[in-house]
Amino acid sequence: MRGLLTLLLLCAGLAQAQDFTTYKGHGGPIMALHNATDGQLASGSFDNTLGLWPGPTWLEGHDAAVTALNYAAAPTAISGGDDFRVLMWHPDFAEPFEITKMQGKIGAIAIARDPDRIAVASWDGSIRVLNLFEPLDAGTYPPSVKISGDLQHHRSNVTDVAFAPDGSLYSASSDGTLRVWDGETSRVLANQGFGINRIILGDSWLAYGALDGATRVIDRQTGLQIADFTLDRRPILSMDYHAATGQLAVGDGQGYIMMIDTKAWRITRDFRAMRQGPVWALAFSQDGKVIHAGGLDDVIYAWPVALLDEFEPAEGQARTFLRDAATMPNGERQFMRKCSICHALTDQTSRKAGPSLVGLFGRRAGTFPGYSYSQTLDGSAIVWEADTIDALFDEGPDHYIPGSKMPMQVIARAQDRADLIAFLRDATREE
């Protein structure tokens, strides 16, 4: 069943269970979260879709994982993905509108008001600034959009962008720098050395999280350090800020959520949120009392901030691919590592990014009912048998079927491929 489910989690050492909420229905890891001012939550997933909660309402239009979204102009949502596209969604229209396409995956999307502008951070090393001729809340759809700038001072992936209240634009990059922009010129506000993944702007400060675990706060005019909350955990992958309560949430690659009081500049909570895997996305509720988090699982978790320290870690408790690899036969282990996030082994309804593998052997590629294939596989002459599956993972999908949606991956050892094929032959057999 899809929809909003409330689970009771029995916490070790507590006399009673505490409530927390989970949002279920996505078919892959949660890559992006954003809460609208009306309290509705938007999510982006590895399954190529956006979800609007409660509901859920599914928005399908991307051809790859949804990696960035902005729901500040709700009911209009703007999303970006590994398909390099930026789409705009409005509930009155069935189809999304492509507002731009970059040369690399989308890292982040920022919106400025008065006048309305959109900044798109891309892994192609650039920032694209789009001007809207009608305000986002004017009800005009699709909007008239003009590219007003392609900013290219960064030397590597642009990972995040943010507009300050005065309209100035800030950006972060894998090149380790933070930049502030004045039109098409920029200056380096800070040079971390290691790649910077996320930035948050306050009234006069900027917080950032980096690949090496650095979590620092600087003056956003001078770049001088205000506070340093770096712990021995890396990388920092997600951040969110609730201005009214002054809470800054920081998520890292080891599954922790750190809460910072920005009024006193102190850590208030340091919570092991995920049993296994990273915290890829964070979003406060409208009132700041709940923190939503997404990661390797296909579930969005929502914890009461005041009770964070009382919960056991979530995630990974029922996911088979997170079992100890040593307990699996090698063929199953290869499937769990290479295939399970995108593909199911049953014909039950699934929102995974790839088609079900049930009945795989003897099936012509691109023919599983109900799945939207790329043009490369639609009408393909490939038939999935031991030799074609072996070639797929020997050469890698980018060489064997270039142009398909399958991510680049190779299984180098012939025995590993043979074990995977043996596992699939049994696991995908139709009853």
RAGI-V539733 format. One record per pair of residues at least 12 apart in sequence whose ideal C-beta (glycine too) atoms are under 6 Angstrom apart, sorted by the first residue. I is the first residue (numbers start at 1). J is the second residue. D is the distance in Angstrom with one decimal. If there is no record, write none. Layout:
BEGIN
i/j/d
I/J/D
I/J/D
END
This chain:
BEGIN
i/j/d
2/25/3.8
4/54/4.5
5/22/5.7
5/24/5.6
6/21/5.6
7/22/5.5
11/310/5.7
11/311/5.5
11/312/5.3
12/312/5.7
18/307/5.7
18/310/5.9
20/303/5.1
21/302/4.2
22/299/5.1
22/301/5.8
23/53/5.0
23/300/4.0
24/299/5.5
25/56/5.2
26/45/4.2
26/47/5.4
26/298/4.6
26/351/5.7
27/47/3.9
27/298/5.9
27/350/5.1
27/351/3.1
27/352/3.7
28/45/5.1
28/46/3.3
28/47/3.9
28/298/5.6
28/341/5.5
28/352/5.8
28/353/5.4
29/46/4.5
29/296/5.1
30/43/5.8
30/45/5.6
30/281/5.5
30/294/2.5
30/300/5.6
31/44/5.2
31/46/6.0
31/65/5.9
31/67/5.1
31/280/5.6
32/44/3.7
32/68/5.6
32/69/4.7
32/281/5.2
33/281/4.1
33/283/3.8
33/292/5.5
33/294/5.6
34/69/5.3
34/70/6.0
34/71/4.1
34/283/5.7
35/283/4.6
36/71/4.6
36/74/3.4
38/74/5.9
39/286/4.6
40/52/5.9
41/53/4.4
42/69/5.6
42/71/4.1
42/77/5.6
43/300/5.8
44/66/3.2
44/69/4.7
44/79/5.9
45/66/6.0
46/65/4.5
46/353/5.7
47/351/4.6
47/352/5.6
47/353/4.9
48/62/4.9
48/353/5.2
50/66/5.8
50/79/5.6
59/89/5.3
61/87/5.4
61/96/4.2
62/81/4.2
62/83/5.4
63/83/4.2
64/81/5.1
64/82/3.6
64/83/4.0
65/81/5.8
65/82/4.5
66/79/5.4
66/81/4.8
67/81/5.5
67/82/5.9
67/105/6.0
67/106/5.8
68/80/4.1
68/106/4.7
68/108/5.0
68/109/5.0
70/109/4.4
70/111/5.4
72/111/5.2
73/111/6.0
73/136/4.0
75/91/5.0
76/90/5.3
76/136/5.4
77/89/4.4
78/109/5.4
80/106/2.7
80/109/5.5
81/106/6.0
82/105/4.7
84/101/5.5
84/102/4.9
85/98/5.6
85/101/5.0
86/99/5.2
86/100/4.9
86/120/5.4
90/141/4.6
93/141/5.7
97/142/3.8
99/145/5.1
100/128/5.8
102/122/3.9
102/124/5.5
103/124/3.8
104/122/4.7
104/123/3.6
104/124/3.3
105/123/4.6
106/122/6.0
107/121/4.0
107/123/5.9
107/158/5.7
107/159/4.6
108/121/4.3
108/160/4.4
108/161/5.2
110/161/4.5
110/162/5.2
110/163/5.1
112/163/3.9
112/167/5.5
116/132/4.2
116/135/5.0
116/136/5.4
117/131/5.7
118/130/4.4
119/161/4.5
119/169/5.8
121/158/4.0
121/160/5.9
121/161/4.4
122/158/5.9
123/157/4.1
125/154/5.5
126/150/5.4
126/152/4.8
127/151/4.2
127/158/5.5
127/161/5.9
127/171/5.7
128/150/5.5
129/148/5.0
129/149/4.2
130/145/5.2
130/147/5.9
131/146/4.9
131/148/4.6
132/145/5.9
149/184/5.6
153/186/4.9
154/173/4.0
154/175/5.5
155/175/4.3
156/173/5.5
156/174/4.0
156/175/4.1
157/174/4.2
158/171/5.8
158/173/5.2
159/172/5.3
159/197/5.2
160/172/4.4
160/198/5.3
160/199/4.9
162/199/5.5
162/201/4.9
164/201/5.5
169/181/4.3
172/196/4.0
172/199/4.8
174/195/3.8
176/191/5.7
176/192/4.7
176/193/4.9
176/194/5.6
176/195/5.9
177/191/5.2
178/190/4.4
189/223/4.5
190/218/5.8
190/223/5.0
192/210/5.0
192/214/5.9
194/210/5.0
194/211/4.4
194/212/3.9
195/211/4.2
196/208/5.2
196/210/4.8
197/209/5.6
197/236/5.8
197/237/5.9
198/239/4.4
200/239/4.9
200/241/4.6
205/217/5.3
205/220/5.8
205/226/5.7
206/218/5.5
206/220/4.1
207/248/6.0
209/236/2.7
209/239/5.6
209/250/5.9
210/236/5.9
211/235/4.4
212/234/5.7
213/230/5.9
213/233/5.5
213/234/3.4
214/230/5.0
215/229/4.4
215/230/5.2
215/236/5.7
215/250/5.6
216/228/5.1
227/265/4.4
229/260/6.0
233/252/4.6
233/254/4.7
233/256/5.9
235/253/4.9
236/252/5.4
237/251/5.7
237/253/5.8
237/278/5.4
237/280/5.5
238/251/3.8
238/279/5.4
238/280/5.9
238/281/5.3
238/282/4.5
240/282/4.3
240/283/5.5
240/284/5.4
242/284/4.2
242/288/3.9
245/288/4.0
246/262/4.5
246/263/4.4
247/288/5.8
248/260/4.2
248/262/5.3
249/282/4.9
249/291/5.6
251/279/2.9
251/282/5.0
253/278/4.4
255/273/5.7
255/274/3.3
256/272/5.7
257/271/4.8
257/273/4.6
257/279/5.9
258/270/5.0
269/308/4.9
269/309/5.9
271/308/4.2
272/313/4.7
273/293/5.5
274/295/5.1
274/313/5.9
274/315/4.4
275/313/4.1
275/315/5.3
275/316/4.2
276/316/3.9
276/322/5.2
277/295/4.9
277/296/3.2
278/295/5.4
279/293/5.4
279/295/5.3
280/294/5.7
280/295/5.2
281/294/4.1
289/305/5.9
290/302/5.2
290/304/5.9
291/303/5.7
291/305/5.5
297/315/4.5
297/319/6.0
301/314/5.1
321/336/3.9
321/340/4.4
330/419/4.3
331/419/3.8
331/420/5.1
331/422/5.2
331/423/2.9
332/423/5.3
334/416/5.5
334/420/4.0
335/423/5.6
338/409/5.8
342/354/3.7
343/357/5.0
344/356/4.8
345/357/5.7
345/427/5.0
346/358/5.8
355/368/3.9
355/371/3.9
357/428/4.7
358/428/5.5
359/430/4.7
360/384/5.1
360/428/4.3
361/425/6.0
363/384/5.4
364/383/5.2
365/377/5.2
365/380/4.3
365/382/4.0
366/378/5.0
366/380/4.7
374/404/5.2
374/405/5.2
376/401/5.8
376/403/3.8
376/404/4.7
377/404/5.4
386/421/5.1
389/421/5.4
390/417/5.1
393/411/4.1
393/417/5.3
396/408/5.7
396/410/4.5
END
